[in-house]
Amino acid sequence: MATTAAVAAAVATVTFVLATVVPGLPEVMPVDLAVRFGVIAFPIVIPSAFVSGVVMWRLATPNLSRYGPVAGLATTGLTYLVGTLVVSILALMLYVPIFLGGSLTVGEILGIAGLVGPVYGSFAFMFTFWLTLPLGALGGSIYERTRTASTPER
């Protein structure tokens, strides 16, 4: 699942970059900024996807019919949530030194951290869901098949 998330982040970044440099399309942001956002996402997305995959596949029960695609979709959704939480924590860690310097109050720091994570998570979802959700279902289906094929029948 972590590999699926990495591929999805890479493809979404390349697609976004290509879409912004095609003549006639408005540039949403400079290309170098879009590339930086994609590269910065890797250290957040891959561990989030790994943790989400472990959690979901521990909870997924093989008694359900076609549980692989469902678990893959749930893993993808959980990856977005975990990634958003990680970004919120990173934002909190970034602004605590500013607070210790005396320029921000505790309420302002918590407000910033509570806003930055969900905003980044929302944009990440809006720009990549079209790729990550089908890849999550496909990855879950493939993992289900390999898991059931390697398990001896009793």
MODELLER restraints for C-alpha pairs under 7 A, 6 or more apart:
rsr = mdl.restraints
at = mdl.atoms
rsr.add(forms.Gaussian(group=physical.xy_distance, feature=features.Distance(at['CA:1:A'], at['CA:49:A']), mean=6.22, stdev=0.5))
rsr.add(forms.Gaussian(group=physical.xy_distance, feature=features.Distance(at['CA:1:A'], at['CA:50:A']), mean=6.47, stdev=0.5))
rsr.add(forms.Gaussian(group=physical.xy_distance, feature=features.Distance(at['CA:1:A'], at['CA:53:A']), mean=5.97, stdev=0.5))
rsr.add(forms.Gaussian(group=physical.xy_distance, feature=features.Distance(at['CA:1:A'], at['CA:139:A']), mean=6.56, stdev=0.5))
rsr.add(forms.Gaussian(group=physical.xy_distance, feature=features.Distance(at['CA:2:A'], at['CA:46:A']), mean=5.14, stdev=0.5))
rsr.add(forms.Gaussian(group=physical.xy_distance, feature=features.Distance(at['CA:2:A'], at['CA:49:A']), mean=4.84, stdev=0.5))
rsr.add(forms.Gaussian(group=physical.xy_distance, feature=features.Distance(at['CA:2:A'], at['CA:50:A']), mean=5.02, stdev=0.5))
rsr.add(forms.Gaussian(group=physical.xy_distance, feature=features.Distance(at['CA:4:A'], at['CA:135:A']), mean=6.57, stdev=0.5))
rsr.add(forms.Gaussian(group=physical.xy_distance, feature=features.Distance(at['CA:4:A'], at['CA:136:A']), mean=6.94, stdev=0.5))
rsr.add(forms.Gaussian(group=physical.xy_distance, feature=features.Distance(at['CA:4:A'], at['CA:139:A']), mean=6.94, stdev=0.5))
rsr.add(forms.Gaussian(group=physical.xy_distance, feature=features.Distance(at['CA:5:A'], at['CA:45:A']), mean=6.67, stdev=0.5))
rsr.add(forms.Gaussian(group=physical.xy_distance, feature=features.Distance(at['CA:5:A'], at['CA:46:A']), mean=6.41, stdev=0.5))
rsr.add(forms.Gaussian(group=physical.xy_distance, feature=features.Distance(at['CA:5:A'], at['CA:49:A']), mean=6.41, stdev=0.5))
rsr.add(forms.Gaussian(group=physical.xy_distance, feature=features.Distance(at['CA:5:A'], at['CA:132:A']), mean=6.92, stdev=0.5))
rsr.add(forms.Gaussian(group=physical.xy_distance, feature=features.Distance(at['CA:6:A'], at['CA:42:A']), mean=6.61, stdev=0.5))
rsr.add(forms.Gaussian(group=physical.xy_distance, feature=features.Distance(at['CA:6:A'], at['CA:46:A']), mean=6.13, stdev=0.5))
rsr.add(forms.Gaussian(group=physical.xy_distance, feature=features.Distance(at['CA:8:A'], at['CA:131:A']), mean=6.22, stdev=0.5))
rsr.add(forms.Gaussian(group=physical.xy_distance, feature=features.Distance(at['CA:8:A'], at['CA:132:A']), mean=5.71, stdev=0.5))
rsr.add(forms.Gaussian(group=physical.xy_distance, feature=features.Distance(at['CA:9:A'], at['CA:38:A']), mean=6.65, stdev=0.5))
rsr.add(forms.Gaussian(group=physical.xy_distance, feature=features.Distance(at['CA:10:A'], at['CA:38:A']), mean=6.88, stdev=0.5))
rsr.add(forms.Gaussian(group=physical.xy_distance, feature=features.Distance(at['CA:12:A'], at['CA:128:A']), mean=5.84, stdev=0.5))
rsr.add(forms.Gaussian(group=physical.xy_distance, feature=features.Distance(at['CA:13:A'], at['CA:35:A']), mean=6.53, stdev=0.5))
rsr.add(forms.Gaussian(group=physical.xy_distance, feature=features.Distance(at['CA:13:A'], at['CA:38:A']), mean=5.39, stdev=0.5))
rsr.add(forms.Gaussian(group=physical.xy_distance, feature=features.Distance(at['CA:17:A'], at['CA:31:A']), mean=5.76, stdev=0.5))
rsr.add(forms.Gaussian(group=physical.xy_distance, feature=features.Distance(at['CA:17:A'], at['CA:34:A']), mean=6.39, stdev=0.5))
rsr.add(forms.Gaussian(group=physical.xy_distance, feature=features.Distance(at['CA:20:A'], at['CA:26:A']), mean=6.72, stdev=0.5))
rsr.add(forms.Gaussian(group=physical.xy_distance, feature=features.Distance(at['CA:20:A'], at['CA:27:A']), mean=5.01, stdev=0.5))
rsr.add(forms.Gaussian(group=physical.xy_distance, feature=features.Distance(at['CA:20:A'], at['CA:28:A']), mean=6.66, stdev=0.5))
rsr.add(forms.Gaussian(group=physical.xy_distance, feature=features.Distance(at['CA:20:A'], at['CA:31:A']), mean=6.96, stdev=0.5))
rsr.add(forms.Gaussian(group=physical.xy_distance, feature=features.Distance(at['CA:44:A'], at['CA:83:A']), mean=6.09, stdev=0.5))
rsr.add(forms.Gaussian(group=physical.xy_distance, feature=features.Distance(at['CA:45:A'], at['CA:83:A']), mean=6.13, stdev=0.5))
rsr.add(forms.Gaussian(group=physical.xy_distance, feature=features.Distance(at['CA:48:A'], at['CA:79:A']), mean=5.36, stdev=0.5))
rsr.add(forms.Gaussian(group=physical.xy_distance, feature=features.Distance(at['CA:48:A'], at['CA:82:A']), mean=5.68, stdev=0.5))
rsr.add(forms.Gaussian(group=physical.xy_distance, feature=features.Distance(at['CA:48:A'], at['CA:83:A']), mean=5.65, stdev=0.5))
rsr.add(forms.Gaussian(group=physical.xy_distance, feature=features.Distance(at['CA:49:A'], at['CA:79:A']), mean=4.94, stdev=0.5))
rsr.add(forms.Gaussian(group=physical.xy_distance, feature=features.Distance(at['CA:52:A'], at['CA:75:A']), mean=5.41, stdev=0.5))
rsr.add(forms.Gaussian(group=physical.xy_distance, feature=features.Distance(at['CA:52:A'], at['CA:78:A']), mean=5.73, stdev=0.5))
rsr.add(forms.Gaussian(group=physical.xy_distance, feature=features.Distance(at['CA:52:A'], at['CA:79:A']), mean=5.59, stdev=0.5))
rsr.add(forms.Gaussian(group=physical.xy_distance, feature=features.Distance(at['CA:53:A'], at['CA:75:A']), mean=5.42, stdev=0.5))
rsr.add(forms.Gaussian(group=physical.xy_distance, feature=features.Distance(at['CA:56:A'], at['CA:71:A']), mean=6.25, stdev=0.5))
rsr.add(forms.Gaussian(group=physical.xy_distance, feature=features.Distance(at['CA:56:A'], at['CA:75:A']), mean=5.90, stdev=0.5))
rsr.add(forms.Gaussian(group=physical.xy_distance, feature=features.Distance(at['CA:57:A'], at['CA:71:A']), mean=6.88, stdev=0.5))
rsr.add(forms.Gaussian(group=physical.xy_distance, feature=features.Distance(at['CA:60:A'], at['CA:67:A']), mean=6.98, stdev=0.5))
rsr.add(forms.Gaussian(group=physical.xy_distance, feature=features.Distance(at['CA:60:A'], at['CA:71:A']), mean=6.39, stdev=0.5))
rsr.add(forms.Gaussian(group=physical.xy_distance, feature=features.Distance(at['CA:68:A'], at['CA:140:A']), mean=4.36, stdev=0.5))
rsr.add(forms.Gaussian(group=physical.xy_distance, feature=features.Distance(at['CA:68:A'], at['CA:141:A']), mean=4.44, stdev=0.5))
rsr.add(forms.Gaussian(group=physical.xy_distance, feature=features.Distance(at['CA:68:A'], at['CA:143:A']), mean=6.81, stdev=0.5))
rsr.add(forms.Gaussian(group=physical.xy_distance, feature=features.Distance(at['CA:68:A'], at['CA:144:A']), mean=4.88, stdev=0.5))
rsr.add(forms.Gaussian(group=physical.xy_distance, feature=features.Distance(at['CA:69:A'], at['CA:137:A']), mean=4.07, stdev=0.5))
rsr.add(forms.Gaussian(group=physical.xy_distance, feature=features.Distance(at['CA:69:A'], at['CA:138:A']), mean=6.31, stdev=0.5))
rsr.add(forms.Gaussian(group=physical.xy_distance, feature=features.Distance(at['CA:69:A'], at['CA:140:A']), mean=4.69, stdev=0.5))
rsr.add(forms.Gaussian(group=physical.xy_distance, feature=features.Distance(at['CA:69:A'], at['CA:141:A']), mean=4.84, stdev=0.5))
rsr.add(forms.Gaussian(group=physical.xy_distance, feature=features.Distance(at['CA:70:A'], at['CA:137:A']), mean=6.54, stdev=0.5))
rsr.add(forms.Gaussian(group=physical.xy_distance, feature=features.Distance(at['CA:71:A'], at['CA:140:A']), mean=6.10, stdev=0.5))
rsr.add(forms.Gaussian(group=physical.xy_distance, feature=features.Distance(at['CA:72:A'], at['CA:136:A']), mean=4.57, stdev=0.5))
rsr.add(forms.Gaussian(group=physical.xy_distance, feature=features.Distance(at['CA:72:A'], at['CA:137:A']), mean=4.65, stdev=0.5))
rsr.add(forms.Gaussian(group=physical.xy_distance, feature=features.Distance(at['CA:72:A'], at['CA:139:A']), mean=6.23, stdev=0.5))
rsr.add(forms.Gaussian(group=physical.xy_distance, feature=features.Distance(at['CA:72:A'], at['CA:140:A']), mean=4.08, stdev=0.5))
rsr.add(forms.Gaussian(group=physical.xy_distance, feature=features.Distance(at['CA:73:A'], at['CA:133:A']), mean=5.92, stdev=0.5))
rsr.add(forms.Gaussian(group=physical.xy_distance, feature=features.Distance(at['CA:73:A'], at['CA:136:A']), mean=5.17, stdev=0.5))
rsr.add(forms.Gaussian(group=physical.xy_distance, feature=features.Distance(at['CA:73:A'], at['CA:137:A']), mean=5.16, stdev=0.5))
rsr.add(forms.Gaussian(group=physical.xy_distance, feature=features.Distance(at['CA:76:A'], at['CA:132:A']), mean=6.82, stdev=0.5))
rsr.add(forms.Gaussian(group=physical.xy_distance, feature=features.Distance(at['CA:76:A'], at['CA:133:A']), mean=6.43, stdev=0.5))
rsr.add(forms.Gaussian(group=physical.xy_distance, feature=features.Distance(at['CA:76:A'], at['CA:136:A']), mean=5.73, stdev=0.5))
rsr.add(forms.Gaussian(group=physical.xy_distance, feature=features.Distance(at['CA:80:A'], at['CA:121:A']), mean=6.46, stdev=0.5))
rsr.add(forms.Gaussian(group=physical.xy_distance, feature=features.Distance(at['CA:84:A'], at['CA:117:A']), mean=4.99, stdev=0.5))
rsr.add(forms.Gaussian(group=physical.xy_distance, feature=features.Distance(at['CA:84:A'], at['CA:118:A']), mean=5.88, stdev=0.5))
rsr.add(forms.Gaussian(group=physical.xy_distance, feature=features.Distance(at['CA:84:A'], at['CA:120:A']), mean=6.94, stdev=0.5))
rsr.add(forms.Gaussian(group=physical.xy_distance, feature=features.Distance(at['CA:84:A'], at['CA:121:A']), mean=4.90, stdev=0.5))
rsr.add(forms.Gaussian(group=physical.xy_distance, feature=features.Distance(at['CA:85:A'], at['CA:117:A']), mean=6.38, stdev=0.5))
rsr.add(forms.Gaussian(group=physical.xy_distance, feature=features.Distance(at['CA:87:A'], at['CA:117:A']), mean=4.89, stdev=0.5))
rsr.add(forms.Gaussian(group=physical.xy_distance, feature=features.Distance(at['CA:88:A'], at['CA:113:A']), mean=4.99, stdev=0.5))
rsr.add(forms.Gaussian(group=physical.xy_distance, feature=features.Distance(at['CA:88:A'], at['CA:114:A']), mean=6.20, stdev=0.5))
rsr.add(forms.Gaussian(group=physical.xy_distance, feature=features.Distance(at['CA:88:A'], at['CA:116:A']), mean=6.22, stdev=0.5))
rsr.add(forms.Gaussian(group=physical.xy_distance, feature=features.Distance(at['CA:88:A'], at['CA:117:A']), mean=4.15, stdev=0.5))
rsr.add(forms.Gaussian(group=physical.xy_distance, feature=features.Distance(at['CA:89:A'], at['CA:113:A']), mean=6.94, stdev=0.5))
rsr.add(forms.Gaussian(group=physical.xy_distance, feature=features.Distance(at['CA:91:A'], at['CA:113:A']), mean=5.16, stdev=0.5))
rsr.add(forms.Gaussian(group=physical.xy_distance, feature=features.Distance(at['CA:91:A'], at['CA:116:A']), mean=6.80, stdev=0.5))
rsr.add(forms.Gaussian(group=physical.xy_distance, feature=features.Distance(at['CA:92:A'], at['CA:109:A']), mean=6.62, stdev=0.5))
rsr.add(forms.Gaussian(group=physical.xy_distance, feature=features.Distance(at['CA:92:A'], at['CA:110:A']), mean=6.94, stdev=0.5))
rsr.add(forms.Gaussian(group=physical.xy_distance, feature=features.Distance(at['CA:92:A'], at['CA:113:A']), mean=5.05, stdev=0.5))
rsr.add(forms.Gaussian(group=physical.xy_distance, feature=features.Distance(at['CA:95:A'], at['CA:109:A']), mean=6.20, stdev=0.5))
rsr.add(forms.Gaussian(group=physical.xy_distance, feature=features.Distance(at['CA:98:A'], at['CA:104:A']), mean=6.50, stdev=0.5))
rsr.add(forms.Gaussian(group=physical.xy_distance, feature=features.Distance(at['CA:99:A'], at['CA:105:A']), mean=6.24, stdev=0.5))
